[in-house]
């Protein structure tokens, strides 16, 4: 497929739904004799990819670092029929930084003989990338964009039968164009109906990560750990219940309660306050912790799939400020185990103590153990000294002494 004559489809982000018609007029004119290369990083590109696969047009998909849409029915079928190639390009720099996106686009352009563009924002990357090229076909020009009004969503009632057809086609990854042709509804109407009766992908990934996090806790029917509350992201239009800002889970372990907030992202932005931890969200967590008198911990999954993240971080709420200010590295909170010990979350008794409070009683609390101390601890333990005695000698909490002994003799 790489040796074939290829056309690269490009499109700017946030293409108005009213522009979809002009793009799909082009896809409908393609045949199996064509070979189309594309990305899958915007809504329009995703819909064009689905339309190409449904029409059985030979397609080359370019993705960065890893291919993630592993459960797409149309992609699976196209791969089995040898009419699709997925090319994974390596990213040399963190997402959103450096020259990698530009180099990626230029490299893919060098592999293709023709370029076809959907909607192009003149202030965007695509426009500057194609400036001066003669092998470019624009499906939507500036005048069309300025004069074409996005069609209003038809409020004609959707029947149960139509909803069933829409859902079957949607979950078969057939895309908005195939649904539009089948049901004879405008793209805007189909798009709005999909949004109203299905969960957004971001919500589904968030829920999938919550399920994954729960699987790492030892929740038994009669066990000491109990899941007391599970907040769902509920809304009706723009109306959001107040408890949507609360942490996702509240657990009870014996007499103690703690809360857990779950977050998953494909990659971490350099500025964690932009999306993950804006000031208002952290303030909500702090109010919750103060009102409910319980600890709050953030579990952050990064990379891989939302159901199986590549990296997992367990971050106490009180440490978020240090991470955001970069006075402490997030790597310090990397979790190497894929099972959770409740002690990671019930670190302190009901009252919250500062590190200074704890070290007034145990001066060596939370300090790293050195090799000499390990040898002394093991020798004294084998001599028969109690945990209480060892706690006084080493000036550490009894729980720290117990866990260290277990680690040394295991």
Secondary structure, DSSP 4 states (H G I P E B T S, - for coil): -TTS--EEEE--SS--GGGHHHHHHHHHT--TT-EEEE--SSHHHHHHHHHHHHTT-EEEEEEES----TT-HHHHHHHHTT-EEEEEEPP-S-TT-TTHHHHHHHHHHHH-SEEEESS--TTSHHHHHHTT-SSEEESS-HHHHHHPPPPPPP-PPPPHHHHHHHHHHHHTT-HHHHHHHHHT--HHHHHHHHHHHS--HHHHHHHHHHHHHHHTS---TTSSEEEEEE----EETTEE-GGGGS-SEEEEETTEEEEEEEEEESS--S-TTTTT--HHHHHHHHHHHHHHT-EEEEEEEESSBTTB-SEEEEEEGGGHHHHHTTSS-GGGGB---SS--GGGT--S-SS---HHHHHHH-TTTTPPPPHHHHHHHHHHHHHT--HHHHHHHHT--HHHHHHHHHHHH-
